[in-house]
Amino acid sequence: MEEQTCVDMFVSNFIYDKQGARKKKVMHYDKILPEGSIFGWNEVGNFPKGKYILMHSVIYRTKMLHECKLELPKHTFYVDNLFVYVPLPFVKKMYYLKEDLYHYYIGREDQSVNEKVMISRIDQQIKVNKLMVELVDLNRVANIKTRGYMLNYLEIITIISNILLIRSGTQESMGKKQELWGYIKDKDNHLYDLLRRGIMGRTVNLSSKAGQMISLAAYRISQKLIGFN
């Protein structure tokens, strides 16, 4: 394929196959990404909450990954979020294939996305969350569509970190939750305001018992919608 026709990101559908679930969930991008042609960010539709381009659905051009100098931390879980997130400002040309290329099995108790396992590895989740803030300055992302999508992606990862810390229920976890928000504020006060003042940001920071129950209820809904284990 000639250089001028190369795409930076190839996207396809994938299947969430959760143990015990009656139906497999297909993550597709119908009516969001154009089909059958190369397109740019300005042709991308709006992503609803709960739908994101994940590692299971993306293939990046190798040369572009070298150009963006992507380096993933070693011996760390949840780096798939960095793999998808960090190269996005370098993506100019995309192609969407409406086929289920990846079959993702979830539901095992020892799996990294199991809630109990994620809570036990919360420091690694927080590490990845902080690196997403550190490695990409959203203020420097020129394309508005790219920047908006990346803000939504960073928001959901930050909310997941917060929910897991709330689920842990210890004073140490509450300290880590406060420290994470402080880190974001120190790095980028504008970003902090956007994340903290959003609906989900306000919800996970409600101090009352009722507020925490609302946060966890929202998390349970997202588990069913998205397929988190």
C-alpha positions as CSV (number, residue, x, y, z in Angstrom):
1,M,0.0,0.0,0.0
2,E,1.4,3.4,-1.0
3,E,2.3,5.8,1.8
4,Q,-0.4,8.3,0.9
5,T,-3.2,5.7,1.2
6,C,-2.0,4.2,4.5
7,V,-4.3,4.5,7.4
8,D,-3.1,5.3,10.9
9,M,-5.8,3.4,12.8
10,F,-7.9,0.4,11.7
11,V,-11.0,-0.2,13.7
12,S,-13.2,-3.3,13.8
13,N,-16.0,-4.7,16.1
14,F,-15.3,-7.1,18.9
15,I,-17.4,-9.4,21.1
16,Y,-17.7,-9.4,24.9
17,D,-18.4,-12.9,25.9
18,K,-19.1,-12.9,29.6
19,Q,-19.2,-16.1,31.5
20,G,-22.7,-16.9,32.6
21,A,-24.4,-14.2,30.4
22,R,-27.2,-15.4,28.1
23,K,-26.1,-13.3,25.2
24,K,-22.7,-12.2,23.8
25,K,-22.4,-8.4,23.4
26,V,-21.0,-7.0,20.2
27,M,-19.2,-3.7,20.5
28,H,-19.8,-2.0,17.2
29,Y,-19.4,1.5,15.9
30,D,-22.4,1.8,13.5
31,K,-23.5,5.4,12.9
32,I,-20.4,6.7,14.6
33,L,-17.6,5.7,12.2
34,P,-18.1,5.8,8.4
35,E,-17.9,2.5,6.6
36,G,-16.1,1.5,3.5
37,S,-13.8,4.4,3.1
38,I,-10.8,6.2,4.7
39,F,-11.9,9.1,6.9
40,G,-10.6,11.7,9.3
41,W,-11.7,12.9,12.8
42,N,-14.1,15.5,11.3
43,E,-16.2,12.7,9.8
44,V,-16.5,10.8,13.1
45,G,-19.9,11.0,14.8
46,N,-20.5,11.4,18.5
47,F,-19.6,8.5,20.8
48,P,-22.3,7.9,23.5
49,K,-21.2,7.4,27.1
50,G,-20.1,3.8,27.5
51,K,-18.8,3.3,24.0
52,Y,-15.1,3.7,23.3
53,I,-12.4,2.5,20.9
54,L,-10.6,-0.1,23.0
55,M,-7.5,-2.2,22.4
56,H,-9.7,-5.1,21.2
57,S,-11.0,-3.0,18.3
58,V,-7.9,-1.1,17.1
59,I,-4.8,-1.8,15.0
60,Y,-2.3,1.1,14.7
61,R,0.2,1.7,11.9
62,T,3.6,0.6,13.3
63,K,5.5,3.6,11.9
64,M,3.0,6.0,13.6
65,L,3.6,4.3,16.9
66,H,7.3,4.9,16.5
67,E,6.6,8.5,15.6
68,C,4.6,9.1,18.8
69,K,7.3,7.4,20.8
70,L,4.8,5.2,22.7
71,E,6.5,3.4,25.6
72,L,4.4,1.3,27.9
73,P,5.5,0.8,31.5
74,K,6.8,-2.7,32.3
75,H,5.3,-5.1,34.8
76,T,2.1,-3.0,34.9
77,F,-1.5,-4.1,34.2
78,Y,-4.1,-1.9,32.4
79,V,-1.6,-0.4,30.0
80,D,-4.0,-1.2,27.2
81,N,-5.6,2.2,28.0
82,L,-2.3,3.9,27.3
83,F,-1.8,1.9,24.1
84,V,-5.1,3.2,22.7
85,Y,-5.0,6.7,24.2
86,V,-1.5,8.1,23.7
87,P,-1.3,7.7,19.9
88,L,-4.7,9.3,19.2
89,P,-3.4,12.8,18.5
90,F,-1.2,11.4,15.8
91,V,-4.1,9.6,14.0
92,K,-5.2,11.4,10.9
93,K,-6.6,8.7,8.6
94,M,-8.8,5.8,9.8
95,Y,-10.8,2.9,8.4
96,Y,-13.6,1.0,10.0
97,L,-14.4,-2.6,9.1
98,K,-17.8,-3.8,10.4
99,E,-16.7,-7.3,11.3
100,D,-16.2,-9.0,14.6
101,L,-12.4,-9.7,14.6
102,Y,-11.8,-10.1,18.3
103,H,-13.6,-12.4,20.8
104,Y,-13.0,-11.2,24.3
105,Y,-13.9,-13.7,27.1
106,I,-14.5,-12.2,30.6
107,G,-16.0,-13.4,33.8
108,R,-13.1,-15.5,35.3
109,E,-12.4,-14.7,39.0
110,D,-8.7,-14.4,38.3
111,Q,-9.0,-12.1,35.3
112,S,-7.3,-8.7,35.5
113,V,-10.6,-6.9,34.9
114,N,-12.4,-8.7,37.7
115,E,-13.5,-6.1,40.2
116,K,-11.8,-7.8,43.2
117,V,-8.6,-8.2,41.2
118,M,-8.7,-4.5,40.1
119,I,-9.1,-3.3,43.7
120,S,-6.1,-5.4,44.7
121,R,-4.1,-3.8,41.9
122,I,-5.6,-0.3,42.3
123,D,-2.1,1.3,42.5
124,Q,-1.5,0.1,38.9
125,Q,-4.8,1.4,37.8
126,I,-4.0,4.8,39.3
127,K,-0.5,4.7,37.8
128,V,-2.0,4.3,34.3
129,N,-4.6,7.0,35.0
130,K,-1.8,9.4,36.0
131,L,0.3,8.6,33.0
132,M,-2.7,9.3,30.7
133,V,-2.8,12.8,32.2
134,E,1.0,13.2,32.1
135,L,1.8,11.9,28.6
136,V,-0.9,13.8,26.6
137,D,-1.6,17.5,27.1
138,L,-5.1,17.8,25.8
139,N,-4.7,21.6,25.4
140,R,-2.2,20.8,22.6
141,V,-4.5,18.4,20.7
142,A,-5.4,20.6,17.7
143,N,-8.5,18.7,16.4
144,I,-11.6,19.5,18.5
145,K,-13.2,16.1,17.8
146,T,-10.0,14.3,18.8
147,R,-9.7,16.4,22.0
148,G,-13.3,15.8,22.9
149,Y,-13.2,12.1,22.4
150,M,-9.9,11.8,24.4
151,L,-11.4,13.9,27.3
152,N,-14.4,11.5,27.5
153,Y,-12.0,8.5,27.5
154,L,-9.8,10.0,30.2
155,E,-13.0,10.8,32.2
156,I,-14.3,7.2,32.2
157,I,-10.8,5.9,33.3
158,T,-10.7,8.4,36.1
159,I,-14.2,7.5,37.2
160,I,-13.4,3.8,37.2
161,S,-10.4,4.6,39.4
162,N,-12.6,6.5,41.8
163,I,-15.3,3.9,41.9
164,L,-12.8,1.1,42.7
165,L,-11.4,3.2,45.5
166,I,-14.9,3.8,46.8
167,R,-15.6,0.1,46.5
168,S,-12.5,-0.7,48.5
169,G,-14.0,1.3,51.4
170,T,-10.8,1.9,53.4
171,Q,-9.4,5.1,54.7
172,E,-6.3,4.5,52.7
173,S,-8.3,4.2,49.5
174,M,-10.1,7.5,50.3
175,G,-6.7,9.1,50.7
176,K,-5.6,7.7,47.4
177,K,-8.8,9.0,45.8
178,Q,-8.1,12.5,47.1
179,E,-4.4,12.3,46.0
180,L,-5.4,11.3,42.5
181,W,-7.6,14.4,42.1
182,G,-4.9,16.5,43.6
183,Y,-2.4,15.1,41.1
184,I,-4.7,16.0,38.2
185,K,-5.3,19.5,39.6
186,D,-1.5,20.1,39.9
187,K,-0.9,18.9,36.4
188,D,-3.7,20.7,34.6
189,N,-6.1,22.9,36.6
190,H,-8.4,23.3,33.5
191,L,-8.6,19.6,33.0
192,Y,-9.3,19.1,36.7
193,D,-12.3,21.5,36.4
194,L,-13.6,19.7,33.4
195,L,-13.4,16.2,35.0
196,R,-14.5,17.3,38.5
197,R,-17.4,19.4,37.4
198,G,-18.8,16.8,35.0
199,I,-21.8,14.8,36.1
200,M,-19.8,11.7,36.8
201,G,-17.0,13.7,38.5
202,R,-19.5,15.4,40.8
203,T,-21.2,12.1,41.6
204,V,-18.1,10.2,42.7
205,N,-17.1,13.1,44.9
206,L,-20.4,13.2,46.9
207,S,-19.3,12.7,50.5
208,S,-22.6,11.4,51.8
209,K,-23.6,7.7,52.0
210,A,-26.4,8.4,49.5
211,G,-23.8,9.9,47.1
212,Q,-21.6,6.9,47.2
213,M,-24.6,4.6,46.6
214,I,-25.5,6.7,43.5
215,S,-21.9,6.3,42.3
216,L,-22.0,2.5,42.8
217,A,-25.4,2.3,41.1
218,A,-24.0,4.1,38.1
219,Y,-21.1,1.7,38.0
220,R,-23.4,-1.3,38.1
221,I,-25.3,0.1,35.2
222,S,-22.1,0.6,33.2
223,Q,-21.0,-3.0,34.0
224,K,-24.2,-4.3,32.3
225,L,-23.9,-1.8,29.4
226,I,-20.2,-2.1,28.7
227,G,-19.5,-5.6,29.9
228,F,-17.0,-4.9,32.7
229,N,-16.5,-7.9,35.0
